[in-house]
């Protein structure tokens, strides 16, 4: 099977949008591709300044993906920081990377534009980790010679930069890297938030994935509805029915919409939504709590994944070292 790779920064608590937008698509793709997935803890250093927070977030992220069904026998699951070869490749790629390419990276450009608008020095607040961020991401991709990189539209540029650097290296040293291609899942729906807008932590409209039953019910009760009373027909494409469709079958969703058209009250509709959502989330919540209470099991899985990933990485870095004239046997 062709190989794909993707990673996630451990920067916060996962919500329903993360599950349907990233976790579930990854698990589905692992049925058709040799899949590598890593916790991008070194990438998170630009966002997290506390060692304890980084450790805790990494543990939570690992537990969450395992709870949602990640099978470590099917997916090579590891921490970025456990693969020293990626940081060696980061430096090697830095020496074929034009500065102008980094100047055009979205994250850097956004800060420069913001500083310019505020009459500040253009590089204020920019450290080299942020500036060189795309090079490390390219190393994450190229080290494993992956054909595809599942990304959202906002991350497409990172894959394009990795492809550019692979081509530059190949032109200088000979064919070494597969040129990666972004794999954008166009079918992934926009997940609604409590207020009907896209679910996002920046909007404060999320539903946490592993909250307690009581917290889930309380959050669902906050979903914005209109003032129509029980007995009055409701809009079958409202936010409640959009949530219902994420968890229900076509038949269940059709019945729910029919009840809304026939005047189902908002309070009763929210109870039905809670029952359906909790039915699906409860088993994952139980597994998540188990893994959080047994971090040694999570660590064993990550170490096994790191061993598998390093088997690929060591062969690739030896090939790269030979290409550039460095002893391929050195550690």
C-alpha positions as a Python dict, from the first residue, in 0.01 Angstrom:
ca = {
    (1, 'X'): (0, 0, 0),
    (2, 'X'): (108, 360, -56),
    (3, 'X'): (229, 539, 256),
    (4, 'X'): (73, 847, 419),
    (5, 'X'): (178, 1052, 719),
    (6, 'X'): (20, 1319, 931),
    (7, 'X'): (75, 1472, 1273),
    (8, 'X'): (-111, 1680, 1530),
    (9, 'X'): (22, 1937, 1775),
    (10, 'X'): (-76, 1864, 2138),
    (11, 'X'): (-211, 2212, 2200),
    (12, 'X'): (-551, 2166, 2363),
    (13, 'X'): (-859, 1964, 2453),
    (14, 'X'): (-1020, 1779, 2162),
    (15, 'X'): (-1379, 1848, 2062),
    (16, 'X'): (-1643, 1692, 1838),
    (17, 'X'): (-1514, 1890, 1539),
    (18, 'X'): (-1167, 1738, 1583),
    (19, 'X'): (-1318, 1389, 1584),
    (20, 'X'): (-1516, 1423, 1261),
    (21, 'X'): (-1271, 1658, 1091),
    (22, 'X'): (-942, 1480, 1165),
    (23, 'X'): (-954, 1167, 1381),
    (24, 'X'): (-1224, 968, 1202),
    (25, 'X'): (-1092, 1048, 852),
    (26, 'X'): (-745, 930, 957),
    (27, 'X'): (-882, 603, 1094),
    (28, 'X'): (-1082, 550, 775),
    (29, 'X'): (-777, 616, 555),
    (30, 'X'): (-570, 364, 748),
    (31, 'X'): (-781, 92, 587),
    (32, 'X'): (-637, 180, 246),
    (33, 'X'): (-288, 319, 317),
    (34, 'X'): (20, 232, 518),
    (35, 'X'): (-30, 503, 779),
    (36, 'X'): (209, 690, 1008),
    (37, 'X'): (71, 930, 1266),
    (38, 'X'): (276, 1132, 1513),
    (39, 'X'): (229, 1367, 1805),
    (40, 'X'): (406, 1685, 1689),
    (41, 'X'): (540, 1784, 2030),
    (42, 'X'): (842, 1977, 1899),
    (43, 'X'): (614, 2177, 1670),
    (44, 'X'): (413, 2269, 1978),
    (45, 'X'): (707, 2452, 2138),
    (46, 'X'): (603, 2767, 1954),
    (47, 'X'): (265, 2757, 2128),
    (48, 'X'): (331, 2590, 2464),
    (49, 'X'): (590, 2737, 2700),
    (50, 'X'): (531, 2504, 2998),
    (51, 'X'): (705, 2166, 3020),
    (52, 'X'): (425, 2022, 3233),
    (53, 'X'): (157, 2145, 2992),
    (54, 'X'): (337, 1989, 2696),
    (55, 'X'): (373, 1654, 2874),
    (56, 'X'): (9, 1655, 2985),
    (57, 'X'): (-126, 1760, 2646),
    (58, 'X'): (80, 1492, 2471),
    (59, 'X'): (-56, 1228, 2707),
    (60, 'X'): (-414, 1346, 2651),
    (61, 'X'): (-373, 1349, 2274),
    (62, 'X'): (-233, 996, 2268),
    (63, 'X'): (-510, 869, 2497),
    (64, 'X'): (-774, 1042, 2284),
    (65, 'X'): (-667, 888, 1953),
    (66, 'X'): (-642, 542, 2109),
    (67, 'X'): (-985, 585, 2269),
    (68, 'X'): (-1133, 682, 1933),
    (69, 'X'): (-1014, 358, 1778),
    (70, 'X'): (-657, 408, 1659),
    (71, 'X'): (-516, 58, 1615),
    (72, 'X'): (-137, 60, 1673),
    (73, 'X'): (-116, -263, 1472),
    (74, 'X'): (-247, -76, 1167),
    (75, 'X'): (-112, 275, 1229),
    (76, 'X'): (248, 354, 1325),
    (77, 'X'): (177, 585, 1619),
    (78, 'X'): (467, 775, 1775),
    (79, 'X'): (599, 1102, 1917),
    (80, 'X'): (798, 1330, 1691),
    (81, 'X'): (1054, 1385, 1968),
    (82, 'X'): (1136, 1012, 1978),
    (83, 'X'): (1278, 1021, 1624),
    (84, 'X'): (1619, 1198, 1630),
    (85, 'X'): (1664, 1144, 1256),
    (86, 'X'): (1393, 1400, 1182),
    (87, 'X'): (1600, 1675, 1345),
    (88, 'X'): (1909, 1573, 1150),
    (89, 'X'): (1710, 1591, 827),
    (90, 'X'): (1574, 1929, 938),
    (91, 'X'): (1929, 2067, 935),
    (92, 'X'): (2017, 1901, 605),
    (93, 'X'): (1708, 2046, 438),
    (94, 'X'): (1786, 2389, 585),
    (95, 'X'): (2091, 2395, 358),
    (96, 'X'): (1886, 2360, 40),
    (97, 'X'): (1608, 2596, 150),
    (98, 'X'): (1601, 2945, -5),
    (99, 'X'): (1524, 3217, 248),
    (100, 'X'): (1271, 3363, 5),
    (101, 'X'): (1065, 3045, 31),
    (102, 'X'): (1041, 3085, 408),
    (103, 'X'): (947, 3451, 363),
    (104, 'X'): (638, 3334, 176),
    (105, 'X'): (523, 3086, 443),
    (106, 'X'): (172, 3172, 559),
    (107, 'X'): (239, 3187, 933),
    (108, 'X'): (539, 3415, 893),
    (109, 'X'): (365, 3640, 639),
    (110, 'X'): (63, 3676, 867),
    (111, 'X'): (279, 3806, 1154),
    (112, 'X'): (472, 4042, 926),
    (113, 'X'): (147, 4184, 786),
    (114, 'X'): (2, 4225, 1134),
    (115, 'X'): (316, 4400, 1258),
    (116, 'X'): (319, 4629, 956),
    (117, 'X'): (-46, 4727, 1014),
    (118, 'X'): (38, 4809, 1378),
    (119, 'X'): (349, 5010, 1282),
    (120, 'X'): (581, 4760, 1453),
    (121, 'X'): (914, 4620, 1340),
    (122, 'X'): (817, 4355, 1085),
    (123, 'X'): (984, 4063, 1266),
    (124, 'X'): (867, 4149, 1616),
    (125, 'X'): (751, 3833, 1792),
    (126, 'X'): (912, 3607, 1532),
    (127, 'X'): (1156, 3343, 1655),
    (128, 'X'): (1352, 3104, 1437),
    (129, 'X'): (1130, 2815, 1540),
    (130, 'X'): (831, 2985, 1382),
    (131, 'X'): (1032, 3101, 1080),
    (132, 'X'): (1181, 2756, 1014),
    (133, 'X'): (861, 2571, 1105),
    (134, 'X'): (793, 2459, 744),
    (135, 'X'): (1140, 2299, 717),
    (136, 'X'): (1082, 2077, 1019),
    (137, 'X'): (743, 1987, 880),
    (138, 'X'): (906, 1896, 550),
    (139, 'X'): (1151, 1674, 739),
    (140, 'X'): (856, 1502, 911),
    (141, 'X'): (713, 1418, 570),
    (142, 'X'): (1023, 1340, 364),
    (143, 'X'): (1201, 1121, 620),
    (144, 'X'): (946, 844, 567),
    (145, 'X'): (913, 882, 187),
    (146, 'X'): (538, 920, 206),
    (147, 'X'): (335, 957, -109),
    (148, 'X'): (43, 1145, 46),
    (149, 'X'): (-6, 1390, 332),
    (150, 'X'): (-364, 1431, 458),
    (151, 'X'): (-409, 1804, 523),
    (152, 'X'): (-677, 2067, 541),
    (153, 'X'): (-680, 2349, 289),
    (154, 'X'): (-509, 2579, 540),
    (155, 'X'): (-214, 2336, 566),
    (156, 'X'): (-174, 2267, 195),
    (157, 'X'): (121, 2506, 165),
    (158, 'X'): (330, 2299, 408),
    (159, 'X'): (302, 1997, 180),
    (160, 'X'): (386, 2213, -121),
    (161, 'X'): (699, 2342, 55),
    (162, 'X'): (801, 1985, 142),
    (163, 'X'): (760, 1894, -225),
    (164, 'X'): (970, 2194, -331),
    (165, 'X'): (1249, 2102, -89),
    (166, 'X'): (1241, 1739, -201),
    (167, 'X'): (1281, 1854, -562),
    (168, 'X'): (1565, 2090, -472),
    (169, 'X'): (1748, 1813, -285),
    (170, 'X'): (1691, 1565, -569),
    (171, 'X'): (1823, 1814, -825),
    (172, 'X'): (2140, 1871, -623),
    (173, 'X'): (2216, 1520, -497),
    (174, 'X'): (2021, 1281, -719),
    (175, 'X'): (1680, 1114, -685),
    (176, 'X'): (1628, 1052, -315),
    (177, 'X'): (1283, 1163, -207),
    (178, 'X'): (937, 1080, -333),
    (179, 'X'): (760, 1408, -413),
    (180, 'X'): (470, 1415, -163),
    (181, 'X'): (120, 1516, -261),
    (182, 'X'): (-142, 1677, -35),
    (183, 'X'): (-447, 1462, 22),
    (184, 'X'): (-732, 1699, 94),
    (185, 'X'): (-1054, 1537, 207),
    (186, 'X'): (-1311, 1749, 27),
    (187, 'X'): (-1595, 1541, 169),
    (188, 'X'): (-1525, 1634, 533),
    (189, 'X'): (-1823, 1837, 643),
    (190, 'X'): (-1802, 2163, 835),
    (191, 'X'): (-1894, 2067, 1191),
    (192, 'X'): (-2141, 2310, 1349),
    (193, 'X'): (-2077, 2471, 1684),
    (194, 'X'): (-2328, 2555, 1955),
    (195, 'X'): (-2416, 2880, 1780),
    (196, 'X'): (-2441, 2733, 1429),
    (197, 'X'): (-2105, 2867, 1314),
    (198, 'X'): (-1813, 2633, 1244),
    (199, 'X'): (-1707, 2461, 1566),
    (200, 'X'): (-1389, 2630, 1685),
    (201, 'X'): (-1214, 2695, 2014),
    (202, 'X'): (-1164, 3055, 1900),
    (203, 'X'): (-1544, 3096, 1886),
    (204, 'X'): (-1597, 2925, 2222),
    (205, 'X'): (-1871, 2710, 2069),
    (206, 'X'): (-1727, 2359, 2105),
    (207, 'X'): (-1849, 2034, 2257),
    (208, 'X'): (-1562, 1856, 2432),
    (209, 'X'): (-1519, 1500, 2308),
    (210, 'X'): (-1470, 1328, 2644),
    (211, 'X'): (-1670, 1543, 2884),
    (212, 'X'): (-1891, 1368, 3140),
    (213, 'X'): (-2253, 1277, 3064),
    (214, 'X'): (-2369, 1566, 3281),
    (215, 'X'): (-2138, 1810, 3103),
    (216, 'X'): (-2248, 1678, 2764),
    (217, 'X'): (-2615, 1728, 2847),
    (218, 'X'): (-2544, 2077, 2980),
    (219, 'X'): (-2350, 2169, 2666),
    (220, 'X'): (-2617, 2035, 2430),
    (221, 'X'): (-2874, 2245, 2615),
    (222, 'X'): (-2673, 2553, 2511),
    (223, 'X'): (-2721, 2486, 2138),
    (224, 'X'): (-2890, 2793, 1995),
    (225, 'X'): (-3246, 2744, 1869),
    (226, 'X'): (-3524, 2982, 1770),
    (227, 'X'): (-3835, 3082, 1968),
    (228, 'X'): (-4081, 2837, 1809),
    (229, 'X'): (-4286, 2652, 2069),
    (230, 'X'): (-4368, 2281, 2100),
    (231, 'X'): (-4627, 2192, 1838),
    (232, 'X'): (-4497, 2449, 1589),
    (233, 'X'): (-4309, 2311, 1284),
    (234, 'X'): (-3931, 2350, 1308),
    (235, 'X'): (-3663, 2392, 1043),
    (236, 'X'): (-3542, 2040, 966),
    (237, 'X'): (-3197, 2172, 870),
    (238, 'X'): (-3136, 2341, 1203),
    (239, 'X'): (-2817, 2303, 1407),
    (240, 'X'): (-2969, 2022, 1615),
    (241, 'X'): (-3044, 1810, 1308),
    (242, 'X'): (-2696, 1876, 1169),
    (243, 'X'): (-2550, 1735, 1491),
    (244, 'X'): (-2796, 1446, 1480),
    (245, 'X'): (-2686, 1356, 1127),
    (246, 'X'): (-2324, 1322, 1242),
    (247, 'X'): (-2410, 1044, 1486),
    (248, 'X'): (-2731, 891, 1349),
    (249, 'X'): (-2802, 663, 1056),
    (250, 'X'): (-2986, 802, 753),
    (251, 'X'): (-3306, 644, 884),
    (252, 'X'): (-3261, 788, 1236),
    (253, 'X'): (-3184, 1134, 1097),
    (254, 'X'): (-3484, 1124, 861),
    (255, 'X'): (-3712, 1034, 1155),
    (256, 'X'): (-3566, 1314, 1369),
    (257, 'X'): (-3623, 1570, 1093),
    (258, 'X'): (-3979, 1442, 1047),
    (259, 'X'): (-4047, 1494, 1418),
    (260, 'X'): (-3910, 1849, 1397),
    (261, 'X'): (-4141, 1928, 1105),
    (262, 'X'): (-4430, 1789, 1307),
    (263, 'X'): (-4359, 2021, 1601),
    (264, 'X'): (-4116, 1839, 1831),
    (265, 'X'): (-4022, 2079, 2110),
    (266, 'X'): (-3665, 2203, 2131),
    (267, 'X'): (-3619, 2066, 2482),
    (268, 'X'): (-3732, 1718, 2380),
    (269, 'X'): (-3520, 1737, 2063),
    (270, 'X'): (-3212, 1815, 2272),
    (271, 'X'): (-3284, 1515, 2495),
    (272, 'X'): (-3301, 1291, 2188),
    (273, 'X'): (-2974, 1436, 2057),
    (274, 'X'): (-2804, 1382, 2392),
    (275, 'X'): (-2917, 1018, 2405),
    (276, 'X'): (-2778, 951, 2057),
    (277, 'X'): (-2450, 1134, 2109),
    (278, 'X'): (-2386, 980, 2448),
    (279, 'X'): (-2452, 633, 2309),
    (280, 'X'): (-2163, 683, 2067),
    (281, 'X'): (-1931, 881, 2292),
    (282, 'X'): (-1968, 681, 2616),
    (283, 'X'): (-1750, 386, 2505),
    (284, 'X'): (-1478, 624, 2383),
    (285, 'X'): (-1502, 825, 2706),
    (286, 'X'): (-1454, 504, 2907),
    (287, 'X'): (-1146, 408, 2703),
    (288, 'X'): (-1005, 759, 2730),
    (289, 'X'): (-1036, 756, 3108),
    (290, 'X'): (-873, 414, 3115),
    (291, 'X'): (-572, 527, 2913),
    (292, 'X'): (-536, 843, 3122),
    (293, 'X'): (-524, 623, 3431),
    (294, 'X'): (-275, 382, 3271),
    (295, 'X'): (-10, 607, 3109),
    (296, 'X'): (240, 320, 3108),
    (297, 'X'): (27, 140, 2847),
    (298, 'X'): (14, 452, 2631),
    (299, 'X'): (391, 494, 2664),
    (300, 'X'): (450, 134, 2556),
    (301, 'X'): (237, 187, 2246),
    (302, 'X'): (424, 508, 2158),
    (303, 'X'): (763, 342, 2209),
    (304, 'X'): (663, 49, 1988),
    (305, 'X'): (550, 297, 1726),
    (306, 'X'): (875, 491, 1756),
    (307, 'X'): (1072, 169, 1698),
    (308, 'X'): (877, 101, 1377),
    (309, 'X'): (914, 461, 1261),
    (310, 'X'): (1289, 462, 1331),
    (311, 'X'): (1336, 145, 1126),
    (312, 'X'): (1214, 349, 828),
    (313, 'X'): (1394, 667, 936),
    (314, 'X'): (1736, 503, 987),
    (315, 'X'): (1737, 352, 639),
    (316, 'X'): (1633, 681, 486),
    (317, 'X'): (1884, 895, 677),
    (318, 'X'): (2165, 652, 583),
    (319, 'X'): (2070, 698, 217),
    (320, 'X'): (2059, 1076, 259),
    (321, 'X'): (2396, 1083, 439),
    (322, 'X'): (2555, 889, 154),
    (323, 'X'): (2404, 1131, -97),
    (324, 'X'): (2551, 1439, 77),
    (325, 'X'): (2890, 1280, 153),
    (326, 'X'): (2851, 1209, 526),
    (327, 'X'): (2937, 873, 680),
    (328, 'X'): (2608, 676, 660),
    (329, 'X'): (2708, 450, 950),
    (330, 'X'): (2765, 730, 1203),
    (331, 'X'): (2510, 768, 1483),
}
